[in-house]
């Protein structure tokens, strides 16, 4: 942890979603921050104005009032312009999606969050950067491929299709037409229904996971999921959960600075966003790449 003298000049960037969803919490945060420091309030209407405000912060310390997406947007802007090294971010959590800021140690609640901005210290945190220059602040997860909901009758069973044809006005007055349709269904193989598990997945994924060039799991071993999270001192913690056959399979664990996942097109959830589909993606840990103001331990 690196402690940095906090500037009493604050640029408070209030995310438009926070203003819309919880105006009272935003007002409280502004009052607490303004009572403890000299503040400049910025009310951007969209992502472009949000980014412009951060870029024009000058010597002011940036404070984001918003949820996980607002914090992620701020870090992404500063990373894209290579300004993370010399900037300590602060965040006052306001909104519904706060699991990321909570996991990073930011106190929730407008008053507690604002007090942490005024009284806290900067901690340098690791960052996952992918090969498309995207950033991950917390953990990323690769679930099995999802099955689209609302499948039509052709993805169900024969009885469902038959019941639909009986309701069709075009065939209701022509029994002989329904008989022909039934005959066709007996001659054409019916596709088996897709099975969807309780979590909305359609089955295991086949992925190759490499950590620092060493293969942890290959395409011949189906997996239920993969998770990657920053660990300690520039190392990522990787967990691969193989598909269980009979007895429950133990997860495969690995640590390293570079993680590459490849295989069939896959989506991944990183922080508050779902990205993809991609065929391959590499994440590299950058130690102490960004700073966040957190309460004194």
N, C-alpha and C positions, 0 to 999 in steps of 0.2 A: 504494500500500500504506500502510495506517495501522497504526502500532505502538502497542499499548496495554499498559500494565503489567498483567501477569498476576496474577490473584488466587491466593493459595495456599489458598483454600477451594474445593474441587471437589465438585460433585454428580455422581456417576458413575452414570448410568442404563444398566443392562445389559439389552439387548434379549433377550426370552425365546428367540428363535430362536438367538441366539449362545450362550446357555447350553446349549441343547439340542444344537447342532451341534458345538461345540468348547469344552467346559468347561475344558480345560487352558489354551487361549489366554486365556480369560476370567480364569482364576486368575492367570496371569502378568501380565496387564494390571493387575489389581487390586493385585498386589504392587508393581509398579513405580510406579504412581500413588500408592499409600499411603506408599511410602518417600520420595517427593519432595514431598508436599503433604498437607494435612489433607483427608481425603475423607469424604464421606457416601455410602454405597453404597445404591442403590435397585434393587430387583429386581421390576419390574412384571410382572404376569401377562398383560397384554394391552394393546391400544392406549389404552384409557381410562385405565388406571393410568399408562401411559407419559406421556400428555399431562398428567395431573394432577401427576406428579412435576416435569415441566418448569415448570409454572405456579407451583409452590410452591417454586421454587429459592431465593428470597430473593436474597441477595448472592453466592451461590455461583456459580462458573463451571460451566456444564453440559458434561459430557463424555458422549458417547454411545459405548457399546461395542456394535458391531454392523456390519451390512453397509450396502449402498447404500440399501435400503428403510428401515432405521432412521434414517439421516441424513436422507433425504427426509421421513420422518414428523416428525422433530424440527423441521425448517425449516418444514414446513406448519403445525404447531401454533403456532409462534412468529409466523408470518406471519398466521395466522387471528386471533390476538389482538393483532396489531400491536405485537409486542415484538421484532422483529428488529433494529431500529435500535440498541437499547441492550444487545444481547446478542451475545457472541462465542461461537460453538459450537466444540467440539472433538470429534474422533471418533477412536476406536481401532478400526481395521478388523478385524473378526472375522466370518467367514462365507464363503460361496462366491461371492456376487455383489458384487464389489469393483471393477468397471470404472469406476464413477462416481468413487469416492473416489480411485482411482489417477489418473484424468484431472485431478482437482482439485489434485493434488500432495501428497496425504497418503501418507506411507510405509506400506507394508503390513507386516504382522508385528506381533505383540503388543508386543514390546519397542520396536521402532522407532516404532510408533505412539504408545505411551505416552510415550516420551521427547520426541516432537514436541509432545505436549500440555504437558509440563512446561517445555520449553526454547524452544518456538516463539513466533511473534508473530502477531497477528491481521492478516488481510488482508481488506479489504472487496471483495466480489465482486458482479458483476451478477447479476440474477435476472430470469427470464422469468415474468411473471404473466399468466394468461389471463383471459378475460371471465367465467369461472365462479369466479374467485379461486383457481384452482389454480396451483402453482408448478413451474418447471422449473429445475434447478440446472445441468445440463449441456446436452446437445443433444437435440433432438426430431427424429424421422423419421416421415415419412408414406409407407409402402410401398404397392404396389398392393393391391387387395382380395384377401384370402386365400380360397382355395377349400376348403371343409370336406373333410377327408379321410374315407375310408371310404364313398365314394359307392356307392349301390346299383346293381343290375343295370340299372335303367332309365336310368342315366346312362352306361352302357357301350355296347358294340356289340351287334348283333343276335345274333352267335354266342354271346356270353356269356348272353344271355337264353334262347336256345334250349337251351343246355347245362343251364341251371337247370331248365327245364321238363322235360327228360328225366330229371332226378333226382327230380322230384316224384312221390311215391307215388300221388298222386291221378290222375296221367295215365299212369303206367308200364304199367298193364294195359289202356289204351284208346288204341290207335294212332290211331283216328279223331279223338279229342279233340286229340291233338298236331297232326294235320293241320289242324283248324279253327284252332288257335292260330297255326300257321304262316301260314295264309291271312290272319288278322287282322293279323299283323305286316307282311305285304306291302301291305296296304291303308292302314295307319296309318303316317304318316311317323315314322321313328325319329329322336329328337333326337340331334344330333351330340354326341360325347363332349366333355366339358370338358377342355381341355388345361391341365395344371399344370406350371409350370416347375420347375427344380431348387430354387429358393428358396421354393416353395410358393405363388407368386402366380398369379392367374388372368388377368393381362393388365394393360394400362395403366389409369391412372386419369385422369379428366377433372376438373381442378380449376382454380379461379381463384386465383392467388396475387398478393396486393397487398402492396407494401412502402411504407409512408408514403403510402398512397393511390394509388400508381402501379402499374398492372397489369404484372406480370412475365410471366405466362403466363395465357391465358384458356381457357375450356372447350373451344374448338375445337382445342386442341393437347394431345393425350394425353401424359402424363408417366409416367416410370418411378418417380419418387420425388422427395420434397422433404425437405430438411434445414434446420433452423434452430438456431443456436447463439449464445450470447452472445459478442460480439466485444470490442472495446476501447472504453472511455469511453461506455457506454450505447448501444452500437450492436449490432444483431444481424447475423450473417452468414447469408445465405440462399442456398441452392444448389438449383436446379431442374434435374432431369435429364429432358430431353424424350425421347420414344421415337425410337429411331434408325430411319431409313428409308434403306437402302443404306449410305452412309458413316455412321460413328458421329457422333451429334450432340454438339456441345459443350455442357456444362452452362451454364445461365444463372445469373449471379451478381448479387446485390444486397445492399445494406446499408441499414439503417434502424432506427428505434426501435419501429415498430409493424408487425406482420406479420399479415395476415388471409388465411385459406385457406377457400374455400367451394366447393360443388359437390355431387356425389352423396355419400351417407353414406360417411364414411371413418373409419378408426381411425388412431391415431398412438401411437408409442412414445416416451415421454418419461422419461429416466433409467431407472428399473427397472420402469416400469409401462406397460401398454397401455391406452389410454382410447378411448372412443367406443362406438358410432358417433355422429358428429355431422355436421351439414350445414354448419356454419360455426364457426370459432373464430378469435379474435384474441389474439395474444400481444403484450405490451408490455414493453420492457426497462426495468428500474429499476436505475439505476446505483448501485453500491456498497450494495445493499439489505441484504446480509447479511454477517456476518463469520465467518471460519473460521480456526482456529489452524493454521498451517503452519510447517514448519521454516524457520529463518533461511537466506536464500539464500547 
